[in-house]
């Protein structure tokens, strides 16, 4: 089963749409997966996979920025 592309849900999993408050958890996910799962235990790294390639990496940055711009 593939990852679901996160096009609307907040990376913080707070029930809101993706917005600027998701920047820190979005950056934390690929840089420190252990800290990410401690700070946001209910979320999982998959929420940071914005482009849907089943990886959380630098290729998710541009789509993330586009989504937070509106």
Helices and strands as residue ranges (DSSP letters): G 20-22, H 23-31, H 33-39, G 45-48, G 58-60, H 61-68
